[in-house]
Amino acid sequence: MIEDIQIREVDHRQPEVFAPLHALQMAAYAQEADLLDVHEFPPLAVTQQQLAQQAARYFCLFQGEQICAALALETLADAQHYLIASLVVAPEQQRKGFARRLLQAVLQHFPQHCFQVSTASLNLPACQLYLSSGFRQKSKRKVHLQNGKTLQLVKFSRAPQHKLNKNFKKTPI
């Protein structure tokens, strides 16, 4: 059993947060780039300074003091719609249910909100996670990379929790 797990919102502008958060993202995105067989993967180009300047809200799953997973939320056109801009798990912490736990905690924390997320169709673990968490596939589109390769992105969306489950109770993160 995994002990000492906490999920909380963090201030990614603080050096003690953005440095380990950036390291986590780089490790996870390098793994995803390998999975997708791409060498020029835009998330890998984000610097620590750029991460610290993002307008997103970050939620992290900690085991002890270590950040094991992170989810970034951006507000869309109105305050009732969020974009999951990033959901990453440290490669050495994968297959422990951390992504699911973090995603479910954030969804439960914002039950009145709609959510959108996009991921590569080749990222089957991510696609399966979103589908099993109440997201529905909305569209697919091809993205042409600089090296001539093409990736197919899948866009998912999820309705507010109250529309999915009338007996839902909001729980704190």
Secondary structure by P-SEA (a helix, b strand, c coil): cccbbbbbbbcccccccaaaaaaaaaaaaaaaaaaacccccccccccaaaaaaccbbbbbbbccccccbbbbbbbcccccbbbcccccccccccccaaaaaaaaaaaaacccbbbbbbbbccaaaaaaaaaaacccccbbbbbbccccbbbbbbbbbbccccccccccccccc
